[in-house]
């Protein structure tokens, strides 16, 4: 697969359901189901506190004021959902942000194979997205420096209702390049593609998701009114139902007129008159519904024009046609009613009060509340040895090389990159293969494929040889908030990060590829005697990482290894030590230390760094240099008290750390730092509210910043997070 020319692909969906009428209950149930699936499948358990939105939907949205009703997000703010009331419409909006959209000090290796539109579409489908009583739309977003270089046919997931060569029929929209995948029509669900320039982040966000507030964005508002028009067109249908009603009524009127001319059949008149009266009642109800629909369609057309200067090509002419057709149908039904009424008045038959309206369009099914799909799958985690020690340009080059190798290895399994699910693991890439790929096929192909691709890549780049650590495992995988949940993904991470596997890398500098295979996968494939790998190629490893104890099997790509690898101790210099600069009080030092240890890092205090200098009275800069030598960065935790406490050296040490190594100094801020001078102008990780959601987000951002600077942060699962940590500090 050719390299993508898309930058930071993202995903937005807007669904619309009526708040009144026969479909209101099903529409509300569908939105509630999506809301609950967001919680269960994507871990969107936090309210959007910045927007002051609750995390629960109101019991009766129809009685709530217009505007945003509730909001959800995951702790990493990678997923967001907002529910709104827009007059007579309940709107559900959902967004997936690009994993690499946040600015970072250093390139992440995970950017070599980030998830994109294919993965986002699968996740949306798992939620039950697309089922809305009125209609909805998916908007695929991305940036690019050259629209003509983007192969939309390959980038956008295929769908049965796609129009032929839709990618050749783009159009300008609000300063962006736009496409719609389906042909013009009245489909309830539609898909748009928007490509922005590299400097249009703010503009495309305002147009599709938010201008910083909670109002429905312009494209969402347009799509809502267009969904109404399409819904009306589907209700109207091809006109056959109205034609049948006209034929029935006119036929009964003609029969009754004929009876009135024949005195001998006078006894049949009452029965036939009752039939005509019932048909006329249906005609009257249809006329009322058609007039109401025409009025609503006219309002929707006006609102569409206020949302966008021109209708989208997929809606071109729809409003005018619909309003004109409704007018013609109303006139035809009115003529039918006049004929029936004239005969009824002659007979003096009253019109029944019960009026029937045309049936609504087919009701969309309510998606079930579901747990994330659980499937037996094979996954691998790959990491470049000494990646963080490379310069930024070299890291970027390694990203590209690794991304190409990932694609070629998968191609050996007959897979495209977008058929796998991938997640960020800091300086590594985790890829989970589809359930259709069996363990017996996957394991030998992955090991031999990686060996061959790495050898070929290094032969073409003698100036920068890449060495890889790789772990492979299998089991029952379930998608979670920030990736996959369950023991298989934890085992794969533990094997890759184990001292035993790192020790092999250190002791065997001639081995370009060192692989750890999880015990279960080894037994399922090698132990069962499947072809492609033999037991003589492996050595047993004992794994001990944090609370995890287990075993794995070492495979070094054909390089002979010492038998001493079976029990290896810790390998020094694995970049886990981190100097923490803080104030004199016990808090927040205690919480910071707990957090770092939960992420499998080793926090160092100032005195430990002083001891490392070998001097009794070293200069501050010497202690800082010792801290920087211990690991990729230094963590500074500041409170307002640290700025005013004469006994606190935290501020002075923070200033010197920034002066010496600004790209390796992370500032974590508890509350506001008024009067902080230059520190106050630095981008910090800030805890600004004493709520569980804010504390979780604070910890997650610290982890991300430490990972960005090069620490092997262990955030597998969610056990490292503690909602009570840093509580009561504001």
VOGU-3710 file (C-alpha; in Angstrom, 3 decimals, decimal comma):
1> xxxxxxxxxx> 0,000/0,000/0,000  1,403/3,409/-0,959  2,237/5,876/1,768  -0,724/8,012/2,766  -0,678/11,723/2,019  -3,217/12,378/4,770  -2,143/14,260/7,890  -3,981/13,620/11,165  -7,094/11,834/9,849  -10,087/12,298/12,164
11> xxxxxxxxxx> -13,705/11,190/12,304  -16,939/13,036/13,102  -20,513/11,728/13,058  -23,787/13,623/13,498  -27,032/11,656/14,037  -30,545/13,071/14,269  -33,741/11,660/15,792  -37,198/13,255/16,178  -38,388/14,356/19,597  -42,066/14,021/18,681
21> xxxxxxxxxx> -44,174/11,772/16,487  -44,280/7,980/16,153  -40,486/7,587/15,834  -39,587/9,670/18,895  -39,396/6,784/21,356  -37,236/4,659/19,045  -34,968/7,631/18,311  -34,394/8,383/21,994  -33,761/4,714/22,727  -31,192/4,603/19,940
31> xxxxxxxxxx> -29,293/7,602/21,305  -29,338/6,152/24,821  -27,917/2,909/23,448  -25,106/4,739/21,672  -24,385/6,687/24,849  -24,070/3,512/26,870  -21,965/1,789/24,214  -19,573/4,745/24,291  -19,091/4,097/27,998  -18,674/0,335/27,715
41> xxxxxxxxxx> -16,640/0,038/24,553  -14,530/3,198/24,488  -14,241/4,015/28,181  -15,941/7,392/27,708  -16,788/7,698/31,374  -15,845/11,327/31,983  -18,165/14,331/31,531  -16,804/17,201/29,454  -15,979/19,357/32,455  -14,450/22,154/30,364
51> xxxxxxxxxx> -17,848/22,720/28,747  -19,755/22,297/32,041  -21,758/19,399/30,595  -23,094/16,513/32,701  -22,271/12,966/31,727  -25,870/11,710/31,861  -28,647/12,239/29,344  -31,793/13,888/30,760  -34,816/11,702/31,354  -36,933/13,720/28,921
61> xxxxxxxxxx> -34,845/15,619/26,345  -38,026/16,983/24,739  -38,731/19,048/27,863  -35,147/20,337/28,142  -34,077/23,725/26,765  -32,462/23,928/23,347  -28,693/23,409/23,206  -26,203/20,907/24,566  -27,700/18,457/27,067  -24,772/16,195/28,019
71> xxxxxxxxxx> -21,224/15,310/27,037  -18,859/12,345/27,381  -15,154/11,830/26,776  -12,447/9,338/27,638  -9,611/10,364/30,010  -7,235/10,978/27,084  -9,818/13,153/25,283  -9,379/10,986/22,200  -13,142/10,428/21,911  -15,945/12,908/22,609
81> xxxxxxxxxx> -19,735/12,748/22,332  -22,301/15,525/22,771  -26,105/15,260/22,885  -28,162/18,331/21,973  -31,753/19,370/21,660  -32,363/21,357/18,482  -36,051/22,331/18,689  -37,841/19,135/17,629  -34,646/17,136/16,972  -32,388/15,129/19,292
91> xxxxxxxxxx> -28,812/15,297/17,990  -25,958/12,933/18,868  -22,488/14,037/17,744  -19,375/11,896/18,066  -15,712/12,589/17,274  -12,424/10,688/17,208  -9,345/12,909/17,297  -6,156/12,093/15,462  -3,827/10,199/17,868  -0,864/12,340/16,831
101> xxxxxxxxxx> -2,622/15,696/16,726  -1,115/17,053/19,960  2,228/18,836/19,601  5,142/16,728/20,848  8,738/17,423/21,677  9,919/14,293/19,867  8,431/12,099/17,136  6,759/8,977/18,483  7,563/5,654/16,910  3,863/4,773/17,095
111> xxxxxxxxxx> 3,296/7,403/14,405  4,793/4,915/11,941  1,399/3,140/11,765  -1,333/5,300/13,313  -5,017/4,289/13,098  -7,086/6,029/10,463  -10,450/6,129/8,738  -10,741/2,354/8,330  -10,222/1,749/12,053  -12,465/4,653/13,064
121> xxxxxxxxxx> -15,225/3,296/10,828  -14,982/-0,143/12,464  -15,144/1,375/15,944  -18,155/3,483/14,966  -19,891/0,424/13,571  -19,245/-1,496/16,798  -20,983/1,290/18,715  -24,093/0,864/16,588  -23,493/4,128/14,746  -25,649/4,777/11,727
131> xxxxxxxxxx> -28,990/3,761/13,234  -31,019/6,964/13,517  -34,745/7,426/13,050  -34,319/10,624/10,997  -30,855/10,354/9,443  -27,217/11,144/9,971  -23,795/11,598/8,428  -20,199/10,565/8,895  -17,537/13,133/8,035  -14,008/11,926/7,338
141> xxxxxxxxxx> -11,528/14,740/8,046  -7,835/15,157/7,353  -5,228/17,680/6,270  -2,948/17,478/3,280  -0,373/19,555/1,503  -1,542/18,314/-1,906  -5,147/17,292/-2,495  -4,302/15,789/-5,885  -1,831/13,376/-4,250  -4,469/11,786/-1,986
151> xxxxxxxxxx> -5,882/8,468/-3,202  -9,368/8,684/-1,715  -10,395/5,448/-3,363  -7,855/3,649/-1,155  -8,182/5,836/1,945  -11,970/5,730/2,432  -13,594/2,402/3,451  -15,858/1,031/0,737  -19,617/0,825/1,217  -22,337/-0,849/-0,834
161> xxxxxxxxxx> -24,109/2,409/-1,688  -20,976/4,178/-2,958  -21,434/5,909/-6,297  -19,219/4,949/-9,216  -15,980/6,970/-9,231  -17,249/9,265/-6,477  -13,658/10,275/-5,718  -13,485/11,991/-9,099  -16,332/14,392/-8,286  -15,024/16,692/-5,599
171> xxxxxxxxxx> -16,206/20,228/-4,981  -15,138/23,234/-2,863  -16,871/23,612/0,495  -16,170/26,389/2,983  -12,544/26,620/1,915  -11,973/22,835/1,934  -12,006/20,133/-0,713  -15,114/17,957/-0,325  -16,627/14,745/-1,656  -19,731/12,672/-0,931
181> xxxxxxxxxx> -19,470/8,930/-1,442  -23,094/8,200/-2,391  -25,000/9,508/-5,362  -27,633/12,198/-4,898  -30,774/10,806/-3,313  -32,663/10,564/-0,058  -30,495/8,001/1,783  -30,838/8,433/5,575  -27,109/7,928/6,209  -24,452/9,728/4,193
191> xxxxxxxxxx> -20,660/10,003/4,172  -18,647/13,135/3,438  -14,903/13,592/3,019  -13,264/16,925/3,840  -9,588/17,717/3,199  -8,108/20,868/4,697  -4,785/22,571/4,178  -1,949/21,927/6,589  -2,615/25,264/8,346  -6,410/24,907/8,619
201> xxxxxxxxxx> -6,715/23,030/11,930  -8,871/25,675/13,587  -11,056/26,257/10,550  -11,945/22,630/9,914  -12,596/22,013/13,614  -14,999/24,954/13,773  -16,789/23,821/10,651  -17,236/20,170/11,617  -17,041/19,870/15,421  -16,666/22,904/17,694
211> xxxxxxxxxx> -15,570/26,524/17,810  -14,692/26,054/21,461  -18,314/25,961/22,590  -21,002/23,279/22,511  -23,228/24,517/19,676  -23,902/22,324/16,660  -21,271/23,290/14,038  -22,245/24,660/10,602  -21,928/21,366/8,706  -23,841/19,567/11,463
221> xxxxxxxxxx> -26,655/22,124/11,365  -26,876/21,899/7,590  -26,936/18,093/7,685  -29,698/18,150/10,315  -32,042/20,185/8,107  -31,049/18,153/5,046  -31,886/14,982/7,008  -35,385/16,378/7,580  -35,877/16,949/3,864  -34,639/13,453/3,045
231> xxxxxxxxxx> -36,920/12,001/5,706  -39,934/13,836/4,237  -38,992/12,555/0,772  -38,830/8,995/2,065  -42,221/9,380/3,766  -43,693/10,740/0,555  -42,165/7,866/-1,361  -42,995/7,403/-5,022  -46,579/8,651/-4,643  -48,198/5,247/-5,041
241> xxxxxxxxxx> -49,856/5,268/-1,619  -51,507/8,632/-2,291  -52,495/7,534/-5,803  -54,147/4,402/-4,421  -56,070/6,491/-1,875  -57,239/8,857/-4,615  -58,314/5,961/-6,821  -60,180/4,329/-3,938  -61,995/7,528/-2,973  -62,822/8,542/-6,532
251> xxxxxxxxxx> -64,021/5,020/-7,262  -66,356/4,991/-4,266  -67,664/8,445/-5,209  -68,389/7,272/-8,751  -70,142/4,118/-7,472  -72,311/6,123/-5,113  -73,213/8,595/-7,831  -74,311/5,714/-10,037  -76,457/4,270/-7,206  -78,208/7,604/-6,726
261> xxxxxxxxxx> -79,294/7,488/-10,357  -80,909/4,037/-9,908  -83,951/4,084/-7,544  -84,106/0,293/-7,490  -80,677/0,134/-5,726  -81,514/2,743/-3,094  -80,989/0,153/-0,324  -77,281/-0,097/-1,119  -76,676/3,641/-0,622  -76,079/3,699/3,183
271> xxxxxxxxxx> -73,342/1,055/3,048  -71,603/2,660/0,076  -71,935/6,110/1,685  -70,170/4,871/4,823  -67,300/3,573/2,674  -66,947/6,899/0,886  -67,017/8,802/4,167  -64,222/6,651/5,594  -62,089/7,184/2,477  -62,729/10,929/2,604
281> xxxxxxxxxx> -61,560/10,990/6,201  -58,269/9,456/5,092  -57,994/12,035/2,309  -58,527/14,894/4,783  -55,831/13,482/7,067  -53,436/13,152/4,143  -54,043/16,739/3,063  -53,292/17,963/6,564  -50,085/15,903/6,722  -48,961/17,081/3,272
291> xxxxxxxxxx> -49,502/20,736/4,185  -47,604/20,344/7,458  -44,811/18,543/5,665  -44,619/21,264/3,006  -44,390/23,970/5,647  -41,647/22,056/7,497  -39,763/21,430/4,249  -39,872/25,124/3,419  -38,431/25,951/6,865  -35,734/23,291/6,453
301> xxxxxxxxxx> -34,770/24,769/3,055  -34,392/28,211/4,608  -32,341/26,851/7,505  -30,050/24,966/5,115  -29,415/28,216/3,251  -28,554/29,947/6,525  -26,132/27,150/7,465  -24,270/27,013/4,122  -24,340/29,436/1,181  -25,157/26,620/-1,263
311> xxxxxxxxxx> -26,696/23,194/-0,944  -24,331/20,241/-1,205  -24,407/18,548/-4,629  -26,092/15,540/-3,022  -28,993/17,796/-2,014  -29,105/19,970/-5,128  -32,686/20,547/-6,177  -34,112/18,257/-3,482  -35,833/20,993/-1,489  -37,388/22,657/-4,539
321> xxxxxxxxxx> -38,543/19,332/-5,956  -39,984/18,178/-2,631  -41,873/21,399/-1,938  -43,239/21,450/-5,494  -44,247/17,776/-5,315  -45,955/18,270/-1,970  -47,893/21,170/-3,479  -49,014/19,065/-6,460  -49,962/16,128/-4,263  -51,930/18,439/-1,980
331> xxxxxxxxxx> -53,826/19,860/-4,953  -54,662/16,393/-6,291  -55,860/15,218/-2,888  -57,902/18,398/-2,445  -59,687/17,752/-5,768  -60,480/14,211/-4,660  -61,815/15,502/-1,381  -64,067/18,046/-3,166  -65,705/15,298/-5,217  -66,270/13,119/-2,153
341> xxxxxxxxxx> -67,511/16,043/-0,088  -70,074/17,129/-2,709  -71,684/13,678/-2,705  -71,531/13,420/1,088  -73,299/16,780/1,445  -76,065/15,596/-0,857  -76,568/12,581/1,394  -76,112/14,576/4,625  -73,559/12,085/5,978  -71,273/13,524/8,694
351> xxxxxxxxxx> -67,484/13,197/8,368  -65,907/11,010/11,098  -63,476/12,876/13,379  -60,709/10,251/13,083  -58,167/11,378/10,500  -55,402/9,110/9,283  -52,056/10,346/8,003  -49,631/8,642/5,637  -47,430/6,036/7,340  -43,953/7,182/8,415
361> xxxxxxxxxx> -40,789/6,033/6,694  -39,406/2,679/7,774  -38,239/2,999/11,359  -34,527/2,552/11,927  -33,648/-0,320/14,255  -32,463/0,525/17,758  -28,912/-0,778/18,182  -28,443/-3,082/21,165  -26,279/-2,085/24,114  -23,201/-4,198/23,564
371> xxxxxxxxxx> -19,873/-4,846/25,122  -16,888/-4,336/22,870  -16,421/-7,341/20,568  -14,222/-10,076/22,056  -12,283/-12,146/19,531  -9,323/-14,490/19,534  -6,588/-12,612/17,713  -2,820/-12,473/17,298  -0,946/-9,255/18,053  2,610/-7,973/17,997
381> xxxxxxxxxx> 4,431/-5,101/19,695  7,606/-3,803/18,065  10,125/-1,332/19,456  13,286/0,169/17,960  16,372/-0,257/20,130  17,961/3,099/21,072  15,228/5,041/19,289  15,218/7,876/21,847  18,966/8,392/21,570  18,654/9,343/17,886
391> xxxxxxxxxx> 18,306/12,924/16,719  14,871/14,167/15,701  15,584/13,908/11,937  16,885/10,362/12,450  13,795/9,466/14,472  11,567/10,715/11,669  13,508/8,621/9,161  13,206/5,552/11,417  9,451/6,141/11,636  9,125/5,978/7,878
401> xxxxxxxxxx> 11,319/2,908/7,596  9,461/1,056/10,341  6,095/1,989/8,836  7,170/0,502/5,529  8,358/-2,683/7,222  5,062/-3,057/9,102  3,130/-2,815/5,841  5,370/-5,312/4,041  5,235/-7,819/6,903  1,445/-7,612/6,902
411> xxxxxxxxxx> 1,384/-7,958/3,122  3,075/-11,324/3,621  -0,060/-12,349/5,509  -2,279/-11,016/2,738  -3,311/-8,022/4,847  -3,514/-4,294/4,277  -2,436/-2,083/7,157  -5,988/-0,773/7,533  -7,286/-4,294/8,184  -5,449/-4,350/11,525
421> xxxxxxxxxx> -6,138/-2,434/14,714  -3,235/-0,440/16,102  -2,632/1,566/19,219  -0,052/3,875/20,683  2,534/2,290/22,953  4,807/5,296/23,239  8,021/4,413/21,417  6,497/1,275/19,936  3,816/0,038/17,590  1,145/-2,453/18,656
431> xxxxxxxxxx> -0,814/-4,126/15,862  -3,660/-6,598/16,369  -4,403/-8,838/13,391  -7,949/-9,644/12,258  -9,579/-12,673/13,861  -9,587/-14,365/10,462  -5,790/-14,882/10,633  -5,055/-18,058/12,577  -2,241/-18,365/15,107  -0,640/-21,208/13,134
441> xxxxxxxxxx> -0,317/-18,998/10,061  0,451/-15,726/11,825  3,365/-16,674/14,095  5,821/-18,151/11,551  4,941/-15,509/8,973  5,454/-12,678/11,460  8,805/-13,952/12,710  10,266/-14,796/9,304  8,672/-11,749/7,740  10,175/-9,360/10,269
451> xxxxxxxxxx> 13,592/-10,994/9,936  13,544/-10,679/6,132  12,191/-7,133/6,043  14,608/-5,861/8,672  17,589/-7,415/6,886  16,530/-5,848/3,594  15,934/-2,452/5,172  19,297/-2,397/6,958  21,061/-3,399/3,752  19,646/-0,268/2,156
461> xxxxxxxxxx> 20,539/1,998/5,101  24,045/1,117/6,272  24,389/4,575/7,809  21,744/3,851/10,482  21,210/0,193/11,315  17,909/-0,562/13,007  17,632/-3,182/15,733  14,223/-4,352/16,892  12,649/-5,906/19,949  9,452/-7,735/19,066
471> xxxxxxxxxx> 6,873/-9,528/21,180  4,054/-11,649/19,792  1,061/-13,098/21,611  -2,532/-14,188/21,221  -5,747/-14,429/23,195  -9,155/-12,847/23,675  -8,913/-9,158/22,745  -11,454/-6,482/23,578  -11,230/-2,852/22,503  -11,018/-0,388/25,401
481> xxxxxxxxxx> -10,797/3,353/25,996  -7,187/3,867/24,968  -6,591/0,621/23,143  -7,111/-3,057/23,895  -8,054/-4,473/27,256  -7,401/-7,873/28,784  -4,518/-10,112/29,696  -3,194/-10,801/26,161  -2,243/-7,170/25,513  -0,719/-6,916/28,996
491> xxxxxxxxxx> 1,352/-10,060/28,447  2,653/-8,803/25,115  3,683/-5,510/26,693  5,348/-7,212/29,656  7,352/-9,545/27,414  8,574/-6,669/25,239  9,501/-4,573/28,251  11,091/-7,350/30,303  14,632/-7,169/31,587  15,201/-10,630/30,121
501> xxxxxxxxxx> 14,472/-9,532/26,551  16,371/-6,270/27,000  19,284/-8,266/28,323  19,456/-10,297/25,115  19,616/-7,066/23,146  22,518/-5,799/25,266  24,464/-9,064/25,290  23,995/-9,799/21,582  24,734/-6,618/19,625  24,972/-8,762/16,475
511> xxxxxxxxxx> 21,247/-9,650/16,689  19,182/-7,156/14,699  15,919/-8,837/15,720  15,155/-10,240/19,165  11,683/-11,724/19,628  9,765/-12,832/22,699  6,799/-15,116/22,011  4,154/-15,361/24,721  3,918/-18,815/26,234  0,326/-19,510/25,154
521> xxxxxxxxxx> 1,010/-18,697/21,504  4,210/-20,760/21,566  2,327/-23,784/22,904  -0,535/-23,330/20,404  1,793/-23,231/17,410  5,308/-24,571/18,099  4,238/-26,887/20,887  1,548/-28,423/18,684  4,038/-29,053/15,901  2,663/-26,760/13,203
531> xxxxxxxxxx> 5,117/-26,143/10,346  7,293/-23,064/9,954  9,047/-22,969/13,336  10,823/-25,610/15,378  11,302/-25,827/19,162  15,095/-25,879/18,684  14,883/-22,228/17,528  13,618/-21,024/20,911  14,923/-20,578/24,455  12,834/-20,229/27,583
541> xxxxxxxxxx> 12,689/-16,800/29,245  11,406/-16,085/32,746  9,547/-12,774/32,786  9,180/-10,607/35,878  7,800/-7,098/35,358  5,990/-5,274/38,173  3,376/-7,746/39,479  3,494/-9,891/36,348  5,228/-13,278/36,554  5,317/-15,634/33,606
551> xxxxxxxxxx> 7,403/-17,163/30,888  8,001/-16,513/27,203  10,099/-17,972/24,427  13,078/-16,227/22,900  13,651/-16,273/19,126  16,540/-14,248/17,752  16,080/-14,604/14,026  18,627/-17,370/13,576  21,418/-15,850/15,697  22,875/-18,329/18,181
561> xxxxxxxxxx> 22,299/-17,199/21,744  23,930/-18,119/24,988  21,992/-20,539/27,141  22,390/-18,132/30,033  19,432/-16,176/28,763  17,000/-18,290/30,729  17,325/-16,286/33,948  18,446/-12,717/33,451  18,613/-9,958/36,008  17,860/-6,294/35,519
571> xxxxxxxxxx> 19,750/-4,510/32,767  21,234/-1,179/33,850  20,553/2,006/31,934  17,039/1,233/30,783  16,036/4,908/31,173  13,542/4,523/34,026  15,198/6,855/36,526  13,632/10,309/36,708  14,627/13,219/38,933  11,620/14,903/40,555
581> xxxxxxxxxx> 11,915/18,546/41,644  9,268/19,547/44,172  8,596/21,743/47,168  9,388/20,883/50,808  5,930/19,614/51,785  4,925/15,913/51,789  2,275/16,599/49,157  2,146/16,534/46,227  5,494/14,665/46,366  3,818/11,517/47,716
591> xxxxxxxxxx> 1,240/11,421/44,913  3,850/12,100/42,208  6,070/9,284/43,471  3,098/6,890/43,560  2,151/7,827/40,009  5,675/7,347/38,659  6,051/3,983/40,359  2,641/2,900/39,020  4,025/3,602/35,541  7,083/1,445/36,338
601> xxxxxxxxxx> 9,465/4,420/36,559  11,990/5,038/39,327  11,604/8,502/40,881  14,773/10,088/42,280  14,721/12,901/44,806  17,223/15,782/44,925  19,476/14,171/47,520  19,836/11,011/45,447  20,984/13,138/42,519  23,405/14,989/44,836
611> xxxxxxxxxx> 24,861/11,636/45,887  25,271/10,719/42,244  27,620/13,668/41,670  30,129/12,237/44,167  30,479/15,672/45,788  29,459/16,935/49,214  28,460/20,388/47,975  27,857/20,275/44,242  26,520/23,230/42,293  22,854/23,189/41,316
621> xxxxxxxxxx> 23,809/22,717/37,672  25,899/19,671/38,531  22,959/18,053/40,310  20,691/18,839/37,369  23,222/17,349/34,970  23,206/14,189/37,074  19,407/14,124/36,818  19,480/14,553/33,057  22,108/11,821/32,793  19,885/9,428/34,753
631> xxxxxxxxxx> 17,073/9,455/32,234  15,501/11,234/29,279  14,074/14,082/31,354  13,301/15,790/34,671  9,853/16,286/36,216  9,134/19,543/38,052  6,000/19,743/40,223  5,052/23,244/41,356  2,309/24,599/43,597  1,447/28,238/44,342
641> xxxxxxxxxx> 3,108/27,789/47,753  6,408/26,911/46,071  6,570/30,388/44,546  6,170/32,168/47,882  7,819/29,782/50,358  11,260/31,033/51,256  12,349/27,490/52,193  11,402/26,063/48,780  14,142/25,804/46,167  11,754/24,285/43,626
651> xxxxxxxxxx> 11,300/27,457/41,585  15,009/28,235/41,250  15,820/24,646/40,342  12,992/24,584/37,776  14,292/27,774/36,134  17,827/26,364/35,885  16,565/23,050/34,502  14,663/24,893/31,778  17,679/27,011/30,951  19,897/23,955/30,573
661> xxxxxxxxxx> 17,522/21,463/28,919  14,157/23,075/27,991  13,114/20,149/25,778  13,751/17,621/28,553  12,076/19,459/31,457  8,414/18,712/32,128  6,476/21,211/34,249  3,469/19,891/36,181  1,363/22,591/37,803  -1,058/22,260/40,733
671> xxxxxxxxxx> -3,453/25,204/40,539  -2,607/28,691/39,233  0,960/29,990/39,378  0,440/33,732/39,620  3,652/35,713/39,513  5,656/32,803/38,100  7,462/34,976/35,561  9,015/32,953/32,752  7,611/29,729/34,216  4,115/31,093/33,763
681> xxxxxxxxxx> 4,699/31,416/30,009  5,688/27,770/29,610  3,261/25,096/28,456  2,551/23,008/31,541  0,497/19,998/32,525  -1,949/21,640/34,890  -4,388/20,345/37,486  -7,020/23,078/37,568  -9,994/21,406/39,273  -10,355/19,083/42,251
691> xxxxxxxxxx> -12,569/16,544/40,466  -11,921/12,917/39,628  -12,139/13,640/35,905  -9,582/16,444/36,144  -7,224/14,344/38,273  -7,397/11,398/35,847  -6,708/13,696/32,912  -3,772/15,292/34,795  -2,161/11,878/35,349  -2,758/10,801/31,776
701> xxxxxxxxxx> -1,119/13,970/30,415  1,913/13,533/32,651  2,274/9,994/31,297  2,006/11,225/27,730  4,622/13,964/28,218  7,040/11,530/29,861  6,506/9,080/27,034  7,125/11,851/24,499  10,506/12,659/26,015  11,561/9,024/25,847
711> xxxxxxxxxx> 10,545/7,206/29,030  9,240/3,630/28,675  6,032/4,526/30,472  3,945/1,472/31,336  0,280/2,392/30,999  -1,009/-0,993/29,898  -4,500/-1,425/31,322  -5,907/1,164/33,711  -4,450/0,006/37,040  -1,883/2,806/37,010
721> xxxxxxxxxx> -4,590/5,482/37,202  -6,074/6,529/40,549  -8,939/9,011/40,608  -8,191/9,919/44,227  -4,539/10,719/43,584  -3,781/14,479/43,874  -7,123/14,969/45,628  -7,531/17,856/48,062  -4,565/19,848/46,751  -6,635/22,749/45,408
//
